[in-house]
């Protein structure tokens, strides 16, 4: 099993890693093209990107490899041979389960020890690449805006001499109001030795410069002075850093992406204590300014330093002593206020409310930022474990699924793997965003995909261990046909050797009784059944079941006939089955309890009513076919008795 699985796993892992790496390349292609980056920088970026994408490629590779492994074994009948030898599917999977346990443990240590370093270096490198200025490649016939503060137009470029013909340059490095326009017959652009400046050498041209900033004329004067210069050669020095400068990695190392499990837990604990203290302080502040502003508190604060005069010595103490019983009606005070002071009161109140609102918004934003940092640390903490668990889950999905479909190669397994992985990726992203935005708890969002796919893996493993046919299309097709009323026809063929011929004289009374029973059934049974009665009797129709058994008994005996017309007529009998077993054999109090639970019982009841309609049609078909069969007994002279008139 290991010799079969490991080569496929390595192959699929390489393919999956290459695919996700190409997706990463197309995502960041704009940050790399036209920057003049060297091969060592690009190779370093691809190396870190490949390590960064291992958590995405590893589960998909395990799923695809397990599907192909067990699909190949099933297609070559090797899986069937092992099961025939008494080896169970779980025992067959045992070596791979042990291997996947080691891979999951390795994936955890990779996420905890390697990924922080890889993420810091990759994101630092990408940020440095974004900050690097692009290479200068001025096109012909259009304005080039990549030089900061300049717009350059070149009509023609001489590739042999490197000259730029018919140049027009707009220099707005000092602002748009102080722009300078330069035209020249030709020019040459080169970079300084240290790659910090551009040297633009111009030949045979003119420049027009706005002197608005140097003008001392009145602002009312409309004329703006300017300067015109004619030159045969002119050099312009432009600041342009073309070097690749690496950003310091310490900034990224302090973020959640650069921490292992222990550092994340330490940061979460410290940030949680800090956030709780900030929230507590802000809550108490809001409580004080909103609900506890009493006159007594203001009086104590205002009267903290009493007047030293003898006539005012008792006043503060009196106010402090009796202010607790004072109740002020602010509406009446506002009404008694002179009109000229009301506007000032309202203005001060509005300003105070706006200040409080702005202050609270700022504090809420601060708390929100701190809470967001904690959530990102929590999601990263849970992410260390979800990859390892996802590897196990995808194996227990792929291995039994491959044993069920029994298709190897890169056809069906690839299709199924891609569909399952896309479903996993969507669910995982939904859970991550829910946890990141604080809608769900961090553990709920990060473990959502595992909680969705783990039951699927358990179900498929159970079905594969019991040789289920859940992936057989004919099973679902026949079930759908039975549901909509399209059932397979009966097939009766003439036997080459007939040991016992049918006793037609004995079968004739049975046919007559079957016809009478069918007539009585269609006359007494209606399509609609009482809801309570349906669930009390368990949904079973014992009369229809007896008619079906009698019909099958007659068909079985008449199938020994040597009359082709008679055998052809037997194929007109319908196949009855599954019409009266819709409620899992529940009856009595259990069935009534389920029936009264309307969201579950009502759909089953309506389905049973629809199938009851099909059953009534089949009973009528049995009656009609039995009557025609009875007529054939007499027309073919198979009975000794005379046909009744």
N, C-alpha and C positions, 0 to 999 in steps of 0.2 A: 504494500500500500504506500509506503514511503517512497519507494522507487518510482511509483506511478505519479504520486502527487507532487513531489518536490520539483521535477523539471517543469511541469505545467505551472506550478506556482511561480517559479522564477521567471518563466516566459511571460505569464500574464501580468506579473508585477512590473516588469520592464515596459510592457505595452501600455499599461494603465498610467505608469509614471510619465511616459513620453507624451501621452495624450493630455494629461492635466498640465504638463509643463508647456506644451504648445498653447493651451488655453491661457496660461499665465503669461506667455510671451506676447500673445495678441492683446492682452489686457494692458500691458505696460510698454507696447511697442513705441508709443509716441514719446516716452521718456528716454528712449535709447537711440532712435534714428536721428541722424544729423548732428550728433553731439561730438563726433570724433573720438569716441571711447576706444581705448586700446583692447587688444585681445585678452590680456590678463584680467582687466576689469570685467569684461563680459563673461569670461570663463568663471571668475569668482561669483558673479551674480547668478549664473546658471547653476553652479554647484550649491549655493545656499538655497536657491529656489527649489532645486530637486529635493533637498533635505526637508524644506518647509512643506512640500506637497506630499511627503510620505504618508501622513495621517489620512489624506484623501485617497491615495492610490492603494493603500494596504487593504482596507476592507473590501474594496471592489475586486482586487486581485484574489483574495481568499474566496470570495463568492464565485467568481468565474472559474478558478482552479478546481474548487470542490464540485461545481456543476459538471465540468468537463471530465473530471476523474470518474465520478460515479456514473455519468452518462455513458462514457466509453465502456466501463465495466458492464453496464446494463445492455448496451448495444451489442457487445461481443458475447453476451450470455454468461460472462464470468461471474457476475453477481448472482445469477440464478443457480449456477453450479455451486457456489459457496453456500447459498441458502439451502440447497438440496442436501448438502453435506451436514446440515444441522448447525451451521454458523449463523447467528442472528446478525441483523444489520448493525446493532449497537456494538457487537463484538468486532465486526468488520471495521467500524469507524474508530475503534479504540486507539490504534496507533496515531491516527491523525488528530484525535482529541487531545492526546498527550502532547503532540507537536504544537497544536494550536494554543495550548496552555502556556508553553514556553514562549511562543511568539507573542502572546498577549502580555506576559510579564515583561518581555523585552520592549514591547510597544509602550508600556507604562514608564519604564526607565528612560526610554527615548524621549517621551513627552516631558518627563520631569527634569532630565539632566541636559539633553541635547537641544531640544526645541527652544528654551529661553535664549541660549547663545545664538542659535541660527536665526531666530526672529530679530534679535537686536542687530546682528550684522546685516541681515537682508534689508530691513526697513531703513537702517542707516545708509546703506549703499544706495537704495532707491531714492532716498531723500537727497543724497549728494548728487545723484544723476539728474534729478529734477532741477537742482540749483545750477548745474553747469550750463554755460551759455552754448548755444548751437554753433556749429561750424558755419563760417561765412561762405555762402554759395549764392551770390547775387544773380538772380535770373534776368533774362533779357525782356524788355518791353513792359515791365510792371514795376511798381514801387515796392522796395524792400524795406520792411519795418523792424527787422530783428536787431538792429543796432539802436540801443537806447538813446532817445533824443534826436534821431536822424531818420529821414526818409530818403532813400537813394533810388534814382532811376537811371538805368543803363539801357541805351538803345541797342548796342551791339558789343559783343565780347570777342576779342581776337585770341583764339586758343593758342596760337603759336608764340606770340610775343607777350601775352598776358595783359595787354592794354584793354581798358574799358573805354568805349567810344561814346561820345555825346552824352555826357553825364548831366544830371540835374539833381541837386542836393538841397533838401530843406533841413536846416539846422534849427531846432527849437529846444535845444538843451538848456537855454536860459528862460524858457517859457514861451508860450504861443504869442504873447504880446511883443516879444523881442526876437522874433524869428529872423533868420538869415537865409537867403536864397543864393545858391552858387550854381553856375553853369560853366561847363568846360568842354573843350573839344575832346580831350582824352585824359586818362588818369590811370593810376595803378594803386592797388590796395595790398598791403602786407601787414604782417604781425611782427611786433617787437620781439627781441630775443627772449625776454622773460614772459612772453604771452600775456602781458598785462595791458598793452595798448595796441591800437590799430593806427597805422601810418597811412594816410590817404594823400598821395602825391597827385596834384592836378596840374594840367598844362593848358595854356592859352584859354583863359576864361575870364568871367566877371563875377563879382559878388555884390549883392544888394543887402544892406543891413539896416534894420529899423533902429533909430536912436531915441525912441520914446523915453526910455529910462534915463537918458542923459539930458533930456530937454528940460529947460527951466522956464518955459513959456507958460502962460496962464492956461488953466484947464479949459477955459472957454474957447481958446483958439483951436480950430479944427485941423490945421495943417500940422503934420508930424514930420520932423526932419529925418532924413535917411542918408546913408553913405553908400556910394558906388565906387567899386574898386576894380581895376583891370590889371590882370597879372599874366605873366608868361609861364611862371611856375609857382606853385604854392603847396605847402605841406600842412596837413591838419592832423593833430594828435588827438585821438579819441580813446577814452578809458573803456577797455573791453577785456575782462578777465576770461581768457580761454583755457585756463588750467582746470584740471579736475581736482577739487579740494574735498577731502573727506570730512564729514561732520563728526563731531565728538560722540562716541558711543555712550557716554555716561548719561545723556538725556534719556535714551531708550532703555537703559538698564534700570532706571528708577520707575519705569512704567510696569504695568501688569505683565506685559509680554516678555520681560526679561527676568522673571522671578520663578523659582522652583516652588515646590509644594510648601516647604517650610517657610520660605520668605513670603509667599502669598498669605499663609495663615497668620504670620506675624503682622503683616500690613493690614489685613482685615480686622484683626483684634484692635490694633491701635487706632485705625480710622473709625471703627465702630464706637470706641470710647469717646473719641473726639466729636463725632457726629451727635452722639447722645447728649453730650454736655452742651453743644451748641443748640440743639433742639430744646433742651430743658431751659437754657437761659433765654432763648427767644420766646418760648411759651410763657415763662414767668413775666417777661417784659410785656408781652401782649396782654396778659391778664391784668397787670398793674395799670397799664394806660387805658384799658378798655372797661374794666369792671370795678376797680378799687380806687378810683379818684373821688374820695369823699372830702367833705369840707373840713372835717376834723384833721385829716392828714395834711391838707394844705394849711390849716391854721397852725398846726404844730411846726410845720416847716417855716411859715412866715413869722411865727412868734418865738422862734428859737432864741432870739436875742431881744429881751424886753427893754422898753424905754427906761432910762435911769431916773426920770422925773417921778416925784412922789404921786402926782395925780394920775399917772398912767401905770403904776406898778401893779394894780389889781386887774387891769384889763386883759393882759395875756392869759393869766391864770383863769379868769372867768370864761374867756372864749374856749380855752382848752378843756375846761371842766364841763361846759354845757354844749359844746359844738356837736357832740354825738347825737343830741336830740333835735338838731336843726334840720328841717327839710325845706329845700328851695324849689320853687316852681319857676323854671327858667323861661317858660312861655310868658308868664305874667311879667317877669323882669324884662324880657325883650319887648313886650308891648308897652311898658312904661318908659322905655328908653326913647330919648328924642330922635326924630327922624334922621338928623344928620349923623348920628352915631350908629344907626342900624346898618348902614352900608359898610362902615368900618368893621363892625362885628362880623357881618357875613363874609367880608373879604378875608379877615383874619382866620375865620373858621374854615373857609375853603382852602386857604394856603396851608393851614395846619393839616387838613385832611389829605391834601396832595402830597405834602412832605411825608406824612405817615405812610401813605400808599407807596410812594417811591422807595422809602426805606424798607418796607415789608417786601416789595418786589425784589430788591437787591438781596435781602437776607434769604428770601426763598430761592433765588437763583444760586446763591452760595451753598445752601443746603442741598439743592438739587445736584450741583456739580459733585459735591462730596458723596452723595448717595450713588450717583452714576459711577464714580470711581470704585466704590465698594462693590457694586453689582458687576463691574467688569472684572474685578479681582475674583469674585465668587464664580463667575462663569468660567474663568481661566482655571480655577481650582478644580471644578467638576470636569473640565475638559481633559484633565490628566487621566481620568478614569474611563471616560466614555469611549475613547478609542479602543482600549483593551477589551471592553465588553462588546463593542461593535464587531470586533474580529470574531469572537466566539459566536455571536448571534448570526452573522453572515455565514459562518461555516455550517451551523445547524439549520440554516435555510437552504444553502446550496447543495449540501451532501444528500439529504433526503429528496430534494427536488430532482436532482440528477438521477437518483435511483428510481424515481417514479416515472419521469418522462423517457428515460433510457435513450437519450440522444446525445452523442458525443460531438467532437469537432468544435468549430467556431461559428456554427450557424445558430441553432436554437439557444444554446447556452449564452451566447453573447446578447441576443435579444432580451432574454429573460433577465440577465444580469443588469443590463442597462436600465430596463424598466424598474427593477427593484431598487437600484442605486439612485435613480432619479427620484423615486418616491421617498427613499431614505433622506436624500439631500434636501428635498423640499420640507419634509417634516422637521428635520434637524434645524434648518434655518428658521422655520416658524418658531420653534421652541427657543432658539437662541435669541431671537429678536424680542420675544415675549419676556424672557429673563433679563435681557439688557435694558429694556425700557421700564422694567419694574412692574409689568402687568401681572406676571407670575413670579413665584419664588424661583430662585436660581436653580435649585435642584429639580424643580418641576420642568422648567424649560429645557435644561441641558439633558435630562434623561427622558425627554418625550419620545424621541426616535427609538431609543432602546425599549421603552415600555410598549411602543406600537409593534415593533418587529419581533420582540422576544416571544409573545404568544404565537405568532405565525411560525417561528422556528420550532416551538414545542409541538404545534399541531402537525406540521409537515413531518417531523421526526416520528411522531406517533403513527401517522398514516403510512409512512414508508415502512416502518417496522412491522405493520400488520398487512402489508401488500395491498394497500388501498388503490382504487382506480380513480382517484379524484382528478387526475389529469387526462383521463380518457374522454375525448370529445363526444363519443357516441353515448356515454352515460348521461351527460347533460342534454344532449340532443333528444334522446328518447324521453327524458323527464319533461322537457319542454313540450314535446309533442303530446304527451299524456295530459299535460296541464291545459293545453288549448283544445284538446279533443281529437287530435290526429294521432291515431294509434296504429301500430303495425298490423298488417293483415295476417290472417291465419293461412298457413301453408300445410296442405295435406297431400301426400304423394301415395301412389299405389305401391304396395309392398310386393317385392318379388316372390317372397315365400309367405303364404298364408297358412297358419297352423289351425286357427279356429275361425270359422266363418261366422258372421253375425247372425243372431236369432232374430229375424225380422218380425216374426209373430209376437215375440216378447217385447220388442222395442216399440211396436206400434202403440200399445197402451201407455207406455212411458212418454211417447211424443204427445199423445192426446192430453195427458195430465200436465205436461210442461206447457202446452198451449193454454189450457184452462188457468194454470197458475199465473202465466204471464198476463192473461186478460184480467184476472182478478187483481194483480199487482198494479197494473196501469189504471184500473178503475178506482182503487182505494188509496193509492199513494199519490200525493201531490208533490209538486216541485218544492214548495216552501214548507219547512218544518219548524215547529215551535222551537224558539231559541233555548229555552230551559230544558225542554224534552230532549233536544239534540245533545246537550252536554251531559244530561243525566244518564243516557244510555250509552255514552261514550262515542257518539257519532257513528255507531255501527248500524248497518241495515242487515239484520240476520236473514230476512226473507230473500233479499237480492243475493246474498251470499249462498243460500241454499239453491236458488235457481241457477246460479253460475256453476255450482258443483254438479248439479244434475245435467246441465248442458255439456260440461266437459266429460262426464261419464258416458253420455250417449255418443259424443264425437269419438271418444277413444275406442268404443266398441265398433262403431260403423267404419272406422278407418281400416278395419280388416276386410272390407268389402272389395270385390273385384269389379264393381261397376264404376266406370269412369265418371258418368254423369252424377252419380251419388257422391263420389269423392269431391267433385268440383262444387257441388252444392254445400258440402260441409265447410268449405272455405268462406261461405257467406256469414257464418256465425262470427259474432264479434269476440274480441278478447277482453274480458272484464277483469279488472284488478286495480286496487289502489284507490277506489272511489270512496270507500267508507272507512278509511283509516287515516284521518287527517289530524286527530288530536292526541297522538302518541298513546293510544289505548287508555286514555283517561276516562273514567266513568264514575258515576255515583257522586259523592261529595267532592272528590278531587276534581272531577271534570266540571262540576258546577262552580267550584271556586275559581277555576281558570276561566270559565265562560263569563262569570260576573266581572272579571278583570278585563273590562271592555277593550283597552288598547291591544291586548294580546288575543282575546277570544273572538272579537268581531271579525278580523280579517280571515281567521280560519273558518268561521261560520259562513262567511260570504263565499269563500272558495269551495266549501262543501256544497253549498246551494248550487253553484255553477256546475260542479261535477255531478250533482244529482240530476241536473237536466240531461247531461250526457248519458247517465245511467238509465233514465227513462227511455231515451231513444234506443239504447242498446237492448232493453227488454222488449221493446216493440219489434226490433230486428230479429230477436230470438223467436218471437211468436210467428212472425211472417215466414222466416226460414223453416221453422218446424212444420208449418202448414204445407209449404211447398215440398218439403221432404216426405211428408205423409202422402201427398198426391203421387210422388214418384214411386213410393212403395207399390201402389196399385197399378200404375202405368207400366212399371217394369215387371209386374207379376212376381213380386218378391214375397207376397203374403198369401197364405192359403184362404183367408177370410175375404168376403166380398166388401167392396167399397160402399159405405153407407150413402144412401141417396139424400 
